[in-house]
């Protein structure tokens, strides 16, 4: 059975790549179209061409921006049989934050359209499953939660997870895109307010030069790093920080959907986070309001993380059984 996985930037869509690996392991033939342009109209056109060429049995599309995929349901039965909609992010809520209520209404119109046309829906956590359920009229379209957990292979190349360096040399770590949504201003502010601590920033973004033009001396920027190298940075850190602002996305961002949070926790690190909503108790995860990040860092600066047991770990491979069930029912 042939499955076509569709995202506008498939090479950088980690979730798509992990679905691809799992489906291949389960014996499916998997096709992933790539696009030479980032222009939405071009991608939409080329996606339709890829579907018509490949004639897959199943299309599994990964949302955002949903408008790209608005015409794909019209190809059902003539060029493919089954549509799976992966609702991984509330595009409408994001659009409202940037462009206002009309933008949210428009974006959610296309979210609803795809949800109604889907034969099955996958999503990353409970809040998003509830939101996408609200789009459905019949209430019988199956919705499956497939969390964003790292692979078992994600670990440092050498053992740096139990470093006993002084807290002044063990850094406070931020990994990810250098942007407002990820809380970069809060990270820089904290580095200024805590000059006695080292802060490491692993990641980049188109405006990182602007955010970091006056960074303090105790903040070191390492830029983008290979994924396996990121594990080493995490291993050397004292505390891993997710310093997001509280906003309309907070209720949809949970411990099941934030990739780096689970990478941090699986490597046994203390994680201090704001702007997310915990969905289940997780060892070494401390969720606070943004205004309490500084005092929380100081209160945990000399503490050691709780030792992990096997039940505390979360891996992508744990999703295999659920993914198999989703596809067997199609």
N, C-alpha and C positions, 0 to 999 in steps of 0.2 A: 504494500500500500504506500502510495506516494504522498508525502506531506510537504507543503510549501510554507515556510516560516517567513513572515513579512514584517519588516520594520524599515523606517526611512533611513536609518544608519545602522545596518545590521552588524557591522564589524565592532562597533562600540556599544552594542546593546547586549550587556552581559547576560541578561535573562534569556534572550533568544539563543545565545550561544550555548547556554547550559541545557535548555530544552533540546537543542539540536543533538548534543552529546547523549542525552538520556534516550531520545527517540531512536537514535542509531543503535544504542545498546539494546533497545527493545525490538530491534529488527525492522524498523520502518525505513523506507527510502526517504531521504530528506533533501530538499532543495531550498537554498537561500539566495534569492536574487540580490544583486548588489547594484548600486546606482552611482553614476559618475557625477551627478549634480545634486545640490542641496535645494534646488528650486522645487517648490511644492508641486507646481503644475507638471514639471518634467517627471518627478518621481511618481506622481499619480498615473501619468500616461505610461511610463515604463513598467510600473507594477502590473497594470492591466495586460500589457504585452507579454510579460513574463508568465502570467497566469494562462493566457491563451496559448502560449507556446508549450508550457509544461503539462497542462491538463491534469493538475493534481487531484487526488481523491479528497484531500482535506487542505484547507487553508487555515493556518493559525496566525492571526495578525495581532501585533503588539501595539497598543494604542499610543496616542500622542505623536503628531497632531492627527486627530481622528478624521478631519476633513479630507485628508489624503485618500482615505479608503471608502469614501461615501458611495462610489459607483461599483465597488466590488460585489456587493450582494446581487446586483443585476446580472452578474455572470454565472450565478449559481444555477446548477442543473445543465447549463450549456457547456461550461468549461471547468467546473468543479462540483463536488457533491455536498460537502459539509463545511461549515464555517465555525471556527473556534475564535472567540474574541477574548484577548488577554487584557483585562482592565487593570493596568499596573499603576495608573496615576490619574488623579481627578483633574483632567485637562481644563474643564470648565472653571473650577475653583482657581486654578493657577491664572487663567486668563482674566478672571474678574479682578484679581489682585493687581494686575498690570494695566488693564484696559477698561475696567468697569463692568456694570451689570449686563449691559447689552452683549458684551463679549462672552460673558458666562452663558447667557441664554443661547447664543449661537453655537458655542462649543458643545454645550450639553444636548443640543438638538442632534448633533452628529453622534455623540456618545449613545444617546437613546436609540437612534436609528440602527447603529451597529449591534447594540445589545438585543434589540427586537428581532434582528435578522439572524442572530447567532443560533446555532444548534447546541452549543455549550459555551460556558464562560469560565475562564480562569482568572484569578486575581491573587493579590499578595497578602491580604489581611482581612480581618473581620469588618472594620469600618467600610472598606471599599466594597466588600461583598454586599453589605447592607445598602450602600448607595446604588450599586448597579442593579440590585434587586428591585429598587424603586422604579426603575425604567421599564420593568417587564409587566405585561398585562396578564399573561396566563399563569405566572408563578410556577411553571413546570420546567422551564429551561434550567438545566443543572448548572450550579455554580460551585466551583471547587477552589479552595484556597491552597495555593502553592507558594509558600514563603520564600523570600530572598535570603537563602542561607548559603554560606561559602562551601566550596568543595573540601573534602577531607585533605586534599593535597596542599591546601593553603597553609603554609608554615614557613618559618625562617629557614634559610639554607644552612645556617649554623645555629647552635643553641644560644640565643641571646634573650630568651624569655624570662630568665631568672637572674638578671643582672643585679648585683648588690652595690652598684655605684651610689655615691651620695646623691641625695635628691637634687642638689644644685647642678649635677651633671646629667642626671636622668631627666629627659625632657617631658614637657607637656605637649602632646602630639595632636595635630590636626591633619587629616588626610581627606582630600577631595577637591572639588572645583572651587576656585577662588572667586566667590561671588556673594552677593547679599543674601540670597536664599539659604546658603550653607552657613551663614553667620560669620563671615570673615571679619567684619568690623568688630564684632564682640571678641574674636580671638586676638586681634591686634590690640584692642583696648585692655584686655586682661594681661597681655605681655607687658604693657606699659605700667599697669598697676602692680605687677608682681616682678619687679626688675631682678630680684634675687633668684628667680627660676629661669630655666632655659625653655624656650618654646620652639618646636620644630613644625614647619609647614611643608607638607608633601602634597603637591598638586599645583595646578596652574589654571589659567583662564584668560580670555581675551583682554581683560582689564586688570590683570594682576599687577601690572606695572603701576597703575594708578593707585590701587589699594595699598601697595607696599612701598610707595616712593619715599615715605618718611618712617619706615618701620624702625622700631627700637633695636639696639644692639644685641639684645638677648633673644631676638627672633631670627632664626635661620630658615631661609627659603630654599628648598631642594628641587623645586620644579616637579614636573611629571616624572614618575619612576616606573619601571616595569613592575607588573603585579607581584612577581615573586620577590622583588626587592622591597616592596611595600611591607611585606611580612617581617622583614628584618628591622625596618624602622619601628614597627609596632612592638617587636620583641625588645627593643632597646628603651622603650618609653616607660615612664612611671605611671602617667595618667593619659588616657585618650579622651579627647574632648569633641563633643558635638554641640557647638554653641549657637544653635539656631534661635531665631526670634519666635515668640508665640504669635501665630497668625492663623488665618482660616485653614491652612494646610496641616496644622498641628494635630488635629483629631484624626487625620488620615495617615499620619506618619507614625508607625509603631515599630516595636522591636522585631516584628516579622517582615517589615518592608525595607528597612535601612541596611543596605549591604554592609557598610563599614562597621556599623554597630556590632553585627554578628561576627565579623572578622576580629574585632577587638576582643569581644567576650570569649571567643573560641581559643584565643591565644592567652587567656588568663589575665587580662588587664582590667584595672579599674576604669570604668567608663562613666564620665559625668556628662549628662546630656540635658539640653533644654530644647523646647520647641517640638518635642515628640510626646506621644502618648503610650505608656507601657501597656501591653496587651496581656502579658503573663509575667509572673515574678521571674526575674533573671538574676543569678548570682553575680555580684560585682557591678551591677548597673544602678546608678543613682540618677534619677530624673528630678530636676529642679527647675524653677523659673529662672529666666535669663538673668534677673537682677541678683540672684543668689549664687551665681557661678563662682565668683571670686572666693567667697567664704567657704564654699564647698571644696574647692581645690585646696585651700589651706588646711581644712580639717582632715583631708585624706592624704596630704603630702607625705606624711610619715607613716602611713598605714600600709600594710601589705594586703594584696587581694586575697579573698577566700580561695582555698584550694578547690579545684574543679573535680567533679566526678563525671563519669560517662553520661549520666542523665542530664548534666548541665550543658552539654555540647549540642549544637544544631548544625546539621550538614545538608547540603543540597541533595546528596544521595538518599536522605530520608524521604525525599519527595517522590522517589521512583515508583513506589507502589501506587500512590495517588495518581500520578501521571498515567500509569498503565491503566488504571480504572477509567480515567477520563476518556482515553482513546478506545478502550474496548467497548464502551457504551455508545460510541458514535455510530 
